[in-house]
Amino acid sequence: MAVYFLDSSAIVKHYFQEQGHNWIQALHNPAQGHRLYISQVALVEVVASTCRKAHEQNIPVEKRDMTIKNFRRDVQAIYRVRLVDDALYIMAGNLCRSHRLRSYDAVQLACAITVRKEVLEVQPFGIEPSQFIFVSADHRLLDIALAEGLSVENPNSYS
C-alpha cells in the first residue's frame, strides 16, 4: 500500500488511452489498496484537459461529456480531494518565489506537500515517507517536487 498524489496530467491518463494509461489504471486497482489524493484544482484542470483533448482529437461531445461524468463520479468514489484554502494559496505563492512554477502547478505541489505532511503525521497508515509519491507527467514539475523532498513517478515512464 502506498499513498499517491496525482496531478491533473496523471489523472487524465486514467480516462484516455495514452502513454502511461496502463500504469495509472494499475494504481486505481482497489486490490492494490493505494490511497489516491488529488487537489481541488484538478476538478477544473481535468475537465479543461478533457475538453481540449476532445476538440483536438475530434472526440464526440457525448463521449467527452461521459468522460467528465466518469471523472466526477470517481472524485466521489475513488479520490481523496485536498481542498484549497488561504494557507495553501500562500504556500503555493511561496513556492513560486523559490521555483519557476505556473500558478496551478504551484497549487498542485502545495497540496501534495500538505497532504504528505498530514498523512505522515497520522501514523495509523504506517507508511514511510518514500511511500508517499507525487505523480505527474510534467518533467519540470517532477524536478521541483524532488527538490521539495517528494518521491516522484512519471506515468510516461511506463507503457
Legacy VTK file of the C-alpha trace (Angstrom):
# vtk DataFile Version 3.0
C-alpha trace
ASCII
DATASET POLYDATA
POINTS 159 float
0.000 0.000 0.000
1.220 3.460 -0.869
-0.218 6.935 -0.949
-0.196 8.674 -4.310
-0.915 12.296 -5.084
-1.917 12.601 -8.730
-1.709 15.919 -10.515
-4.081 16.618 -13.390
-1.674 15.371 -16.066
-1.657 11.982 -14.327
-5.401 11.840 -13.637
-6.261 12.403 -17.307
-4.344 9.240 -18.204
-6.985 7.225 -16.331
-9.575 8.313 -18.907
-7.570 8.365 -22.151
-5.552 5.661 -23.900
-2.116 7.273 -23.998
1.393 6.699 -22.690
1.162 5.744 -19.007
-2.532 4.758 -19.114
-1.947 1.155 -18.032
0.297 2.181 -15.137
-2.299 4.690 -13.900
-5.015 2.023 -14.287
-2.982 -0.279 -12.026
-2.808 2.421 -9.343
-6.603 2.593 -9.402
-6.991 -1.163 -8.828
-8.708 -1.483 -5.422
-6.857 -4.742 -4.756
-3.632 -2.717 -4.506
-5.028 -0.779 -1.539
-3.468 2.524 -2.568
-4.832 5.841 -1.351
-5.213 8.323 -4.194
-5.221 12.038 -3.444
-5.893 14.921 -5.797
-6.084 18.681 -5.449
-9.355 20.546 -5.622
-7.959 22.434 -8.636
-7.996 19.135 -10.553
-11.780 19.462 -10.653
-11.241 22.276 -13.162
-7.991 21.180 -14.792
-9.125 17.653 -15.682
-12.356 18.930 -17.244
-10.431 21.588 -19.195
-7.905 18.998 -20.389
-10.700 16.611 -21.378
-12.414 19.350 -23.383
-9.129 20.295 -25.068
-8.376 16.672 -25.963
-11.902 16.187 -27.285
-11.513 19.204 -29.543
-8.024 18.280 -30.758
-8.849 14.600 -31.311
-12.353 15.124 -32.727
-13.931 13.168 -29.888
-17.742 13.387 -29.996
-19.374 15.672 -27.428
-21.252 12.691 -25.965
-18.005 10.821 -25.278
-16.405 13.980 -23.869
-19.343 14.507 -21.531
-19.327 10.839 -20.449
-15.618 11.125 -19.630
-16.301 14.204 -17.497
-19.203 12.419 -15.795
-16.963 9.411 -15.056
-14.256 11.668 -13.621
-16.766 13.460 -11.381
-18.124 10.086 -10.209
-14.578 8.953 -9.410
-13.946 12.151 -7.444
-16.698 10.994 -5.099
-15.810 7.290 -5.064
-12.042 6.962 -5.518
-10.117 10.145 -4.869
-9.495 11.984 -1.647
-9.678 15.657 -2.554
-7.400 18.134 -0.767
-9.368 21.350 -0.559
-7.599 24.598 -1.287
-7.700 27.252 1.422
-5.946 30.551 2.065
-2.969 28.898 3.778
-2.472 26.629 0.791
-2.615 29.551 -1.639
0.019 31.355 0.435
2.196 28.244 0.390
1.744 27.963 -3.390
2.763 31.598 -3.782
5.856 30.973 -1.676
6.757 28.004 -3.874
6.614 30.392 -6.846
9.195 32.554 -5.100
11.593 29.594 -4.961
10.801 27.887 -8.266
9.583 28.790 -11.732
6.048 27.446 -11.451
2.769 28.088 -13.218
0.019 29.026 -10.787
-1.969 25.778 -10.858
1.243 23.720 -10.732
2.195 25.636 -7.587
-1.203 24.877 -6.053
-0.926 21.179 -7.002
2.544 20.987 -5.452
1.468 22.841 -2.306
-1.434 20.394 -1.962
0.889 17.421 -2.354
3.352 18.737 0.228
0.484 19.415 2.653
-1.122 16.008 2.143
2.249 14.313 2.638
2.714 16.128 5.943
-0.824 15.284 7.067
-0.546 11.608 6.072
2.837 11.144 7.747
1.554 12.741 10.961
-1.313 10.236 11.146
0.599 7.078 11.905
-2.228 4.529 11.608
-1.334 4.497 7.927
2.082 3.142 8.881
3.748 4.475 5.751
7.290 5.594 5.232
7.980 8.962 3.548
9.100 7.108 0.418
5.633 5.520 0.201
4.090 8.934 -0.480
4.540 9.514 -4.193
3.774 12.577 -6.289
2.663 11.551 -9.785
2.866 13.879 -12.769
3.637 13.706 -16.476
5.363 17.101 -16.282
9.165 16.653 -16.074
9.744 20.199 -14.851
7.164 19.845 -12.066
8.634 16.486 -11.060
12.100 18.055 -10.758
10.697 20.760 -8.484
8.790 18.170 -6.419
12.048 16.259 -5.967
13.762 19.470 -4.846
10.963 19.886 -2.303
11.664 16.408 -0.904
8.880 14.384 -2.516
9.248 10.944 -4.068
8.019 11.113 -7.651
6.795 8.970 -10.522
6.152 9.872 -14.135
3.442 7.709 -15.723
5.041 8.392 -19.110
7.922 6.171 -17.993
5.566 3.217 -18.354
3.674 1.824 -21.332
LINES 1 160
159 0 1 2 3 4 5 6 7 8 9 10 11 12 13 14 15 16 17 18 19 20 21 22 23 24 25 26 27 28 29 30 31 32 33 34 35 36 37 38 39 40 41 42 43 44 45 46 47 48 49 50 51 52 53 54 55 56 57 58 59 60 61 62 63 64 65 66 67 68 69 70 71 72 73 74 75 76 77 78 79 80 81 82 83 84 85 86 87 88 89 90 91 92 93 94 95 96 97 98 99 100 101 102 103 104 105 106 107 108 109 110 111 112 113 114 115 116 117 118 119 120 121 122 123 124 125 126 127 128 129 130 131 132 133 134 135 136 137 138 139 140 141 142 143 144 145 146 147 148 149 150 151 152 153 154 155 156 157 158
